[in-house]
Amino acid sequence: MTTVLVIFAVALVLSLMITPLAGKLGMRYGAVDTPDERKIHTRLIPRTGGLAIFITFFLTLLINGCLQTLVSVQIEIDERFFYFLSGGCIIFGIGLADDFRRLHPGIKFIFQIIAASCAYMGDLGFDMFSLHLQSPLFSYVATVAWFILFINAVNLIDGLDGLAGGITFFVSIVIVILSILRENYVCALLFSALAGGVLGFLRYNFNPASVFLGDGGSYFLGYIIAGFAIIGNAKNQVGAAMLIPLLALGVPLFDTLLSPLRRFLQGRQMFRPDNEHIHHKLLNMGLSDKNVVWLLYTLTFCLCLFAIVMVNYQDERSGLFLIVLGAGAIIFVRKLGYFEYFGSDKIYGWFKDLTDDTGITYERRSFLNLQMEISQSEDIQALWLNMINALERLKFDKAELYLKSGFFDPSAGRRSDENRFLWTRNGFYSGKDIFNKSNMKLELPLHTDAPRQQKVKSYGVLVLVKDLQLDPITHYTLRRVEHLRRTILSTLQQLDNRNPEF
């Protein structure tokens, strides 16, 4: 216990001394965060606070090796630990490089995989929470996914002063306490070194912050927490050391998993930063920066307590706590408006679009059959009759087809003099009703697609009219119209090819 407290104090003092120096270094060499529409601050702030935590952590490990107590000697820098620390250096390095000069998300993701792979090479992997599945590939994929999840979770939550650092501090302290109670002093020492370094950094990161964690710091914290959890799991049963950070970091982990899906449904790049994370949602509700931070601190503290309960009560009571936790999470994110992207109407609409695009729905299959009939038309008259069937299916009220003068008619064996075709439905009076304000009018050019520098061949124009007061437009009407236009154009080209001189 004394060794754990000494390591915590050493890390705290070192971090308090190094953090201001790291901030000055960032300001001098341009690793600063500039204000924009996504940022809360209004001045240049260095992004090199993670450098202080990184240096503090490694210096604390060196000092721990010099203590030579019964507890400190349990941490050995063997080959396994060396690979893990090498991965930590890699992930911190790529994050720090991004702090100085913005990197492409794909490059950062590749280095995240490399760093996680280093940890796995040092035999720092797991087989999915003690399920003991004998599959090296599965173990590797699960381990890399575990590291990437935590790395990006801490990075995404790092949007307000003191938020990411405070949450990781809470998680570290809770694991230190639980590890001491379970006499897992290796895990306690590692997390106490991390907690002390983060607490010293928070002295300068609370609102108003004078230095930011940066991607280097957030990546490093996420990587270290993920790795320490696996190391601690080696001496615990049922993945206790893994369960605690998984639940305690529930808010950023949930945000990490939901954000790419949210952006996907919005039709945006899945890994492009935005201002719609949980802390942004709380700010939009009118809460101040400090109130948002303290609210998320409180949620993290409650999740830590849930994690402890889950670890110590491995029976039906833990299941009850898990149900309560899940219900609370759903209520919380619903209040934030997060489920507006996942409403049943939106999911159903997206599913209908998907099934329509793939041709699964009855409507799409039946209309496709009409398109096939149009494409098999032997002459202009047959084309026109098949077009009428399709337009009746779409419930249009009027159609006019104007063909280029002298279009070749294969049935007559000559060029046709008739270049206008007219059709109306249900007594629609084209002379008067065409000016009704409820009518939708579409004029569709029937010409070939070609670049601007090439000549476009025109076959005519198709004009459609639909009274929306009598029959409203459906979700797929315009899509069907475009499919119809392309089929008609393709058919006209086929008829045209029968007379090369045309």
C-alpha positions, -999 to +999 in steps of 0.1 A: +000+000+000+028+024+009+046+017-024+014+025-043+010+058-025+046+067-032+043+060-069+011+081-071+028+110-053+060+108-075+039+108-107+018+137-094+048+159-086+066+150-118+034+159-138+030+192-120+065+202-130+066+189-165+032+200-178+040+237-180+072+229-198+053+208-223+028+236-229+056+261-236+072+236-260+039+233-279+035+271-282+070+275-294+069+249-322+033+255-333+015+225-317-015+246-308-053+243-310-068+271-330-105+282-324-131+272-350-168+263-351-162+230-333-141+244-305-152+260-272-121+281-266-113+314-282-075+316-281-045+295-290-038+267-266-009+242-268-019+206-275+012+190-259-002+182-224+000+145-233+038+148-236+039+156-199+018+125-190+040+103-214+073+115-198+059+113-163+047+077-168+081+064-180+100+084-153+078+069-127+084+034-140+122+041-137+118+054-101+097+024-092+125+001-104+148+019-079+126+015-049+133-023-046+103-029-023+083-062-023+057-046-044+078-026-068+099-055-079+068-073-092+069-050-122+095-064-145+104-049-179+105-083-196+100-089-233+062-089-229+062-056-212+088-042-236+065-049-266+036-033-248+056-001-240+069+000-276+033+001-288+026+029-263+055+049-278+042+043-313+006+054-305+019+084-286+042+094-315+016+093-342-008+113-319+019+139-312+027+142-349-010+149-355-009+176-328+019+194-348+005+187-383-029+172-390-027+137-404-052+118-425-075+096-404-065+065-424-029+070-414-037+073-377-059+042-379-031+022-395-007+032-367-034+023-341-034-012-355+004-013-355+005-002-318-021-028-308-002-054-328+029-047-308+010-054-276-003-086-291+033-096-302+042-093-265+016-119-256-007-092-244-039-105-258-071-122-246-095-148-258-127-129-254-132-127-216-120-161-205-141-180-231-108-198-241-115-200-278-084-216-293-081-193-323-050-171-327-067-150-354-098-144-333-076-135-303-056-110-325-086-094-340-103-091-306-072-076-290-067-050-317-104-041-316-101-037-278-072-013-281-087+007-309-119+011-290-103+026-260-078+047-279-107+064-299-130+066-269-106+088-249-098+108-280-135+115-288-144+126-253-115+150-252-137+180-262-140+200-230-115+213-205-106+185-180-131+161-194-110+132-208-084+136-181-109+136-153-127+105-166-095+085-170-084+097-135-117+083-120-113+050-138-077+047-127-084+054-090-113+030-089-091+002-104-063+010-080-086+006-050-102-026-063-068-040-072-054-034-037-085-051-022-078-081-044-040-079-037-032-074-074-004-049-067+010-049-103-022-035-116-025-011-086+010+002-092+005+007-129-028+025-126-015+046-096+014+059-118-011+068-145-036+084-121-009+106-106+003+118-140-032+126-151-040+144-118-010+166-122-019+174-157-055+183-147-041+212-126-035+230-159-063+215-179-094+225-158-115+253-172-101+277-183-074+253-196-038+265-203-028+233-221-047+205-239-042+168-238-039+166-276-042+134-297-008+122-284-021+123-248-056+109-255-042+081-277-016+072-250-042+072-222-066+050-242-038+026-251-024+023-216-058+017-200-067-010-225-033-027-220-033-024-182-068-040-181-054-070-200-024-072-177-046-070-146-069-096-160-041-122-159-045-123-121-082-119-118-112-141-125-140-135-150-122-106-166-127-083-136-099-059-145-114-056-180-150-052-169-142-021-148-127+002-175-153-011-199-182+000-178-164+030-162-156+044-196-192+037-207-200+073-219-170+077-243-172+041-254-208+045-263-201+077-281-172+060-300-194+031-312-224+053-321-207+082-338-196+063-370-231+048-373-247+082-368-225+098-395-232+069-419-270+074-415-265+111-421-246+104-454-213+119-440-178+105-438-178+080-409-146+091-393-147+129-400-148+149-367-180+168-359-197+187-331-225+162-323-208+141-296-224+137-262-207+167-246-217+189-276-253+177-271-252+187-235-238+221-244-266+226-269-291+220-241-278+251-224-254+237-199-221+255-193-187+239-200-181+233-163-216+218-157-212+194-186-178+183-173-192+178-137-222+159-151-201+135-170-178+131-140-208+121-120-220+097-146-185+082-147-184+079-109-217+061-110-205+038-137-175+030-117-197+020-087-217-002-111-185-018-123-175-026-087-209-041-079-208-062-111-174-076-102-182-084-065-218-097-070-215-124-097-251-137-094-286-126-103-280-092-085-254-083-110-278-090-138-303-067-121-278-039-119-269-044-156-306-040-165-309-008-145-277+004-161-289-003-196-322+014-190-305+044-176-282+046-206-311+045-230-330+072-212-299+094-210-291+092-247-327+096-257-329+128-237-299+141-256-317+135-289-293+109-300-320+085-311-334+109-336-311+093-361-323+058-351-361+064-350-383+036-362-396+058-391-360+066-403-348+030-400-379+018-418-375+044-446-338+035-449-347-002-451-374+005-478-348+024-498-324-004-495-349-031-505-361-009-534-326-004-547-319-041-546-352-049-564-367-069-535-400-051-531-430-060-551-434-025-565-399-024-578-401-059-593-435-052-610-422-019-624-390-036-636-413-060-656-429-029-673-394-016-681-386-050-697-417-047-719-408-012-730-372-023-739-387-052-760-409-028-781-406-036-818-417-002-830-428+033-819-465+023-815-456-006-792-432+016-773-459+042-767-485+016-755-460+000-731-451+035-718-488+041-711-490+010-690-460+022-669-475+057-666-508+043-654-490+023-628-473+055-616-508+072-617-498+101-640-527+120-656-512+131-689-482+123-711-469+138-743-441+123-763-424+146-789-400+127-811-375+142-834-389+148-869-385+119-893-377+092-867-374+058-885-404+035-879-394-001-883-430-013-886-437+010-915-402+005-930-399+043-934-395+075-914-426+084-895-443+117-901-461+116-868-438+129-840-463+137-813-481+112-790-507+122-764-524+103-736-546+113-707-561+093-678-596+093-663-609+122-685-581+145-676-588+177-697-554+187-709-564+221-723-577+234-690-565+212-662-529+217-672-529+251-655-541+238-622-518+248-594-519+213-579-504+198-610-468+186-611-452+190-646-421+172-657-403+178-690-377+150-696-352+154-724-345+121-743-309+126-753-278+105-750-253+111-722-220+125-734-192+148-721-195+185-730-169+183-757-189+156-776-220+159-795-252+149-778-279+131-799-314+140-790-345+119-798-371+142-784-389+152-752-413+134-728-437+157-709-456+143-678-484+158-657-497+145-624-525+161-603-512+159-567-545+168-553-562+137-567-533+114-560-502+125-539-467+117-551-452+086-535-417+083-521-404+065-552-423+083-580-394+105-592-371+075-590-394+054-611-397+083-636-359+084-641-359+046-646-386+050-671-368+078-690-336+058-692-355+027-705-373+048-731-340+064-743-324+030-745-353+016-766-352+046-789-315+040-794-322+004-803-349+014-829-326+041-842-297+016-847-319-003-872-316+026-896-279+038-896-288+067-919-311+083-894 
